[in-house]
């Protein structure tokens, strides 16, 4: 074996590695065909063919994926693509070691990019065929089934093991790689089936998104809520506007007017902060408005027999006239005022406000909204957190979101996977801890936790999550298939939203797969 005789090629490779990335396609093709990239893992030295290496990068920020093989470090964003990153130390059962400045990820072209974590890079070599021996002659304490051979040194005293990169990746992915189209179609079919089942089960119920303003609880029907976003730092003021109109912001290439519910209802003003949320309300015909709230509370699922229309005698003032009905929860101890978007906002005034703010744009807000809808399809998700990772579920699958009580009631002889039960408006709701389901460390109960309620094959079940952060629309161009890392993970997490501009990666769950058939049967005995 001789170090690359074409010294310029080696120098080009080293310079690229120093800049954290190397592109083999930029090197001379006649040399590449006989070249190998050499790297260290533990005390061993490995090689992969340079033609299989897409690039070499520093250790990126990773998103951990539950129910994945131990060798998977996580998922990274590689210029808009989802990059699964595997740890070769784990694959070869080497001792665990912390990553440092020498750690690199060798990105392979495996149909889709796949990264292998290595301790440090060595060099690029050109090898004569007579220097390569079969893997069967390797006396190494590793699985030779993952090797294609070894490169002998000129003195015969050392060797470099040639890694079969494709076989290594395929084994770790456990043979569950499917085409993106198949998995996306399967996921969409399951979501549609889940939606139909949910719609049939809640014909006599209303879904509401509740929020707080000046210690009072209000709500909008969930079908009116497009998404919930953070209050932006910059708001464009509108001249000659009403006092409750804060201005306009840009939301996905369209202008969105912002109004303050405090100002509309003549409530005491307070300084706005990060705690404020903007609830984006659809008014129909492509018109939307952002309503600034003190904070968002819950997604409620309420029986219609506890929702009363607003008494006519009370509908005298402007604020009271905007309230459509009153929802009586906890036997009347908790009252939620359900707002009417139609009464609160005049569509033509909002159109004019946006038109005045953007005179260079001749399209009205409705036309802009339609243009966005035509150019990009979107899905709406409820986003929640477990530890440091974000997960999303289709909004239509969420029955409601409630606070976690101080203590869950434990029923004797219930299955071990049930954390406890809660009384939800007279109905026993079994509750599971999603951290435990994903094999994550437990955490003490706290005010930020929520119970997300789903109906899975007719069984209502609550799942405890660390927090529910937002309701958001995600363009389908940002949604792609998740790497198939294990059979169970593939069923439950088969899509990922890669929001490159926001530096976020959201794992999208298939709610129908949260429980298996045996668990569903056991839960039916409890619920």
N, C-alpha and C positions, 0 to 999 in steps of 0.2 A: 504494500500500500504506500502510495506517495502523496504527500500534501499537494494540493492543486498546483499543477505546473503553470497553468494560466494564472499568473499572480494577480492580474487585474480582476479576475472573477472573484477570487478570495477577498481582495480588498473591497470590492463593491459589496460583497455580502456582509463583511464586518462593519463597514460604514453604515449599512442599512440597519443592522442589529443595534448599533449604537444609537440610532435614531428611533429605535423601538419597533421597526417594521422592516421586513425584507420581502421582496416580490421576485420569486425565481423566474417568472416569465420575462423579467427584464434582462436575464443573463443569456449568454450564447447557447442556443439549443443543442449544438453538437457536443458541448461540454456537459450540459445538464443531464443528458441521457446516461452518463457514467458517474454522476456525482451523488454524494450522500451528505446529509446534514448530521453532524455528530453532536451529541449532548450527554450530560451526566444525570443519572438518577440514583441517589444513594452512592454506593461504592462502584456501581456498574456504569458501563459506557454503552450507549445505544446509537443506532443510526437509522434514519429513514431516507428513502430516495428523495432527492431534491425535487423531482418532478411532482411528488405528492404533496409538497409543502406549499401552502398558499401564501403564508406570511408568518412572521414571528413577532410577538407583541409582549409587552410587559403584562403583569398580572392585572386584569381589569376588575372593576367593581362587579360583584356577582349577586344574583338573586337565587336564594336557596329554593329547591323544589322538593316538597314532601313526597314520600313514597317512591323515591328514586334510588338507583343503585348506590352503594356506599362510595363508589369511585367518582360519582358526579359531584364536582365542587359547586356547580351552580350554572346559571345562564347569564351570559353577558351580551351587551349590545355591541355588535361589530358593524358600525356604519349602516345601521338600519336593519341588519340581519340578526336573528337570535342565534347565539353561539353557545352550544353546550360545551362545558369545560370539564374534562376528566383528569383525575390525578393518577399518574403512573405509579406513584409509590403505593397507593391503595390497590391498584390492579395487580402489582407484583408482590403485595404483602410485605413491603419494606417498612421500616420504622417510620412513624409520623415525624415530620419536620415542619417548622414554621417557614413561611415564605419570607424571602428577603430581597434585597436589591438585585440579586443574581437570578432570581426566579423568572422564568419565561414561559409563555404559552406558545407551543408550536401548533399553528392552525393548519389543518389538513383539508384538502378538497375531497369530501366524501359524499358527493352529490349535493350536500349542504355542508357548510363549514363546521368542523369539529375541532376543539382545542385540546391539546395534551399538555399538562403542567410538568415541566422539567426543572431540575435544580439549577442548572446553568448550561449555557451553550459552550461548545468547544470550537469547532471549525467546520469547514466544508472541504471534503476530500474527493479526489478522483481516484477510482479504484480499477485496477486491471482485473479481468474476469478470473485469472488464475489465483487471485488472492482471496476468493470467496469460497468457503466450505459450507457443507450442508448443516442444517440445524441439529441433526441427530448426533453430530460429533461434539456438541457443546456440553461441557460438564458443568453447567451452571445450576444454581439452586432456584431457578425460576421456571415458569411454564414455557417449555420450548415450543409448545403448540402455537404460541404467539410470535414466533420468530421464523424468518425465512432462511437464515444462515448466519455466518459470522465472517467478519473481515479480519484476516490475519495480518499482523504487523510483519515487517520485513525480517526481523530477527526471530519471529515466532514466539516471543515471550509474552505478548499481550494480544487481546482480541477485542473487537467491537461487535456487539450483537445487532443484527439487522432486524428491526421490528417490523412485523407484518401489521401495518397501521390499519388496514381495512378490517382484518380479522379481530384486532383488539377492540375497535369501535363496535363492530357487530356483536361481539360477545357481551360487551357491557350493556348494549342496548337490548339484550335478551331476545333478539329475533322478532321484536314487535314493531319494527319499522314498517309503516304503511305510507301510501302516497298521501300527500297533503289533501288532494281532492276527496279521497275516500273518507278521511277522518273529518274533514269539514262537513261533508254531506251527512255523515253519521251524526255528528254533533248537532247540526241544524235540525235533523229529523227528530232527535230526542228532545230538543228544546221545544219544537212545535207540539210534540205529543204532551210534554209537561204543561205547556201553556193551555192546551185544550182541556186537560184534566182539571187544571186550576180554575179556569173560567167556569166550568160546569159546577164546581164545588162552591163557588162564592156568588151565586146569582142573587142571594138575599143579603149580601154584605156590601159595605162601602170600604174603599181603601183611601186613607187620608195620609198626607204628610203634615205632621204637626211641628210647630215652632213657637218660640217665645219672643214676645215684645213687651217690655216694661212689666215683666213678671206675669203677663197674661198669656194664655195658650190659645193659639189660632191654628187653623189647618186649611189646606187646599186639597181638593180631590186629586188623587195621584195621577189621573189621566191628564190633568192640566199641567203637571210638573214635568218639564223637559229635562232639567238637571239642576244640581245644586253646586255652586262654585264658591271659591274664596272671593272675598271682596278685593278688587284690584287696587293697586296703589295709585293708579292714575285714572281720573275720570274727567272727561271733557265736559266743561260747563255749557249749558244752553242759555242764551240770552232770552229774556222775557218769558221765562217758563214759570210754572206754578212752583210754590215753595216746596212741595213734596218731591219734585223732580230733581234728582241730584245731578243728572247729566247723561252722557252716553259712553259706552265702552265698545271695543271691538271684540267680538266673540266668534272665532272661526270665520273670518272674512265677512262678517256682517255686523252692522251697528245694533247695539242693544241698549234701549233706554233704561235707566235705573231710577227707581222711586224708593222713598223711605216710608215704611209703614208707620213709623213713629210720627213723622210729619203729617201723613194723611189723617191719622187719628188724633192729632193734636196732643200727643203724649210728650212728657218732658224730654227734651233733647239730651243726648249723651254723646261723648266723643267716641267715634267709631274705631275699632281695633281689629286684630286678626280673628277675634271671636265672632265677628259678624259674618254672616253667610248671605249669599245672593241666591234666591230661589227663582229660577227662570220659568216663567209661566207662559204657556201657549194661549193665545187669544183667537186662534184660528186664522185661516187665510194667510199663513206665513208670517203673522205678526206675533212677536213675543215681547215680554217685558221682564226685567229683573227687579225683584222685590227684595230690599235689604232688610234682613231680620237680625235680632240680637243673637239668635242661635237656633239651630235645628234640633228638635227633640227626638221624634220617633216616626216610624211608619206604622200607622194604626190600621187594623182590620176590625171594623165594628159592624154589629148587626143593625140593620136598618130600623128595627123597632125601638132602638134607644137613641135615634136621631130625630129631633123634633124641629119643625119649621120655626123660623123666628116669629114671635108674636107680633102682629101688626101694630099694636100699641107701642111697642118698643122701637119700631123702625122709623123714628122721627128724625134723629140726627144723622149726619152723613156717615159717621163711623158705624152706627147701628144698622143703617140701611144696607151697608156693604156686607153684612153678615147674613148668610142664607139660612143657616140652621144651627142648632145647638146639639152637640153630642154629649150624652150623659154617661160618664164612665165611673166605675167604682161606686155603683149604687147612687149616683148623683153627686158624690163628693168631689168629682173632678169634671169640670165642664170645659169643653173645647168648642170654640166658635169657628164654624166652617164658613169661609169667605167665598163670595161670588166674584169671580174674575170679570164677568160681563158687567156687573154693576160698578165695579171699582174703576175700570179703565175704559176710556173712550178710544176706540181703535184709530179713528181719523186723527185725533190729537197726537197720538203716538207716531203715526206715519209722518205727520207734519214736523214733529220735533226732530225725528231722525233726518228728514229731508233737509231741514234747515242746518243741521250740524254737518252735513256732507253735501254741499251744493255742487261740488265737482262730480258727484256721482248722481246720474239722472235716474237711476233705478230707485223705486220705493223700497221700503223694508220688506214688503211682501215679495217683490220681484227678486230681491237679493236672497231672501230665504228660499224661494223656489229654485233659484240658480244653484245655491249650495246643495239643496236636496237632490237636484238633477245630476250634479257633478260628483257627489260623493254619498254613498249609502252609509248609514250609521246604525249602530246598535246602542241601547241604553243599559248601563250596568250600575248596580250598587257596589261600591268599593269598600272593602273592609281590610283590617290589618290583623296579622298574627305575627308577633315579634316584630321584625323589621321589614317583613315582606307584605306586599299588597296583593289582594285577591279580588276578583270581580264575579258577580253572578247577574244573569239577566234580570232586569227590574221586574218583569212580569212573573218571575218565579218567587219573588219575596212576598210572603203573605203579610207580615208585619215585623217591626223591629221594636223590642221593648227592653227596659232596663233589667239588669240581673238583680233579683232580690238579695237581701243580706244573707239569707240561708235558703238552700234548696231542700225540699222535703225528700228524704230517702225512704222509698217503699221497700219493705222486706221482700226477699225472694225475687227482686227484679234483676234483669241481666246486668252483668258487671260494667258493660259499656255505657249504661245510663247513669249520668251524673246525679240526677234527681228529677223531681217533677215540680211544676208550679201550677197554681190555680189561675188560669187565664179566663176571666169572665165566666166562672163557673165550670170551665172545662179543664180536665187534667191534661197538662202538656208535658210529655217527657222531654228532658233536656240533656244534650250531649255536649261535652267539652271538645271544641274543634282542635285545640292544642293537643289534647291527648290522642285524638283521631289521627293527627299527622305526626305523632311521635315527637312532639316538641316539649321542652321543659314546662312544667306547670307554673302558675303564677297565682298569688293571692287575689281574692276578689277585690275589685276596685270600681270607682264610679264611672270609669271610662268604658267598661265592658258592656256589651249588649247581647241580647238573645235575638238571633235572626230566625224567623219562623218560616218553614217551608212545608208544603204538602207534597209528599213523595209517594206516588202510587196510592193516594187516598189517605195516607197516614200523616197527620200534622206532627211535626217534630221541631224542637228548638235547638239551635247550635250556638254555643257561647263563643264569641269572638272578642279580641282585645278592644276593638273600636270599629265603628262605622264612620268612614271619613267623608264620603260624598256620593252623590248620584251624578254620573257623567255620561255624555254621549261620546262614543269612540267611532271614528271613521273606519270602515272595513279595510281600508288600505293599510291601516296600522295593525290589523289583526291577522295572525298567521298560525299555522299549526305548531303546537308545542313539540319539541323532540320527544319521540317515543322512547322513554327510559325504562319503563316497566309496564307490565300488562295493566296493573291496577291504576297506576298514574295516568296511563294513556286514556283509560275510560273516564277518569274524573277530571284531569287537566289536559285537555287535548287542543287547547288554543292559548295563545299568549298575545297580549296587546303590548307592542313595543313602541312607546311614545318617546322617540329619540330626542325631540326638542325639549321635552320636559325632564329628560334623563330619568324616565320611569319605565318599569316593566311590570305589567299586571298579569298575574296568572288567572285565567278564566276557567271557572268551575262549571261542570255539568251537574246541576242539582240532582237530577234523577239518579246519579251514581254515588251520592253521599252515603247511601245505605245499601247493603246487599239484601238478597231475598230472605236469608235467615234472620237478619236483624229486623227487617220489616215485619216478619211474622211475630217476632217477640214483642215488638213495639205495639202491635195491634192488641195484645193482651193487656197492655198498660194504659193506652190512651182511651 
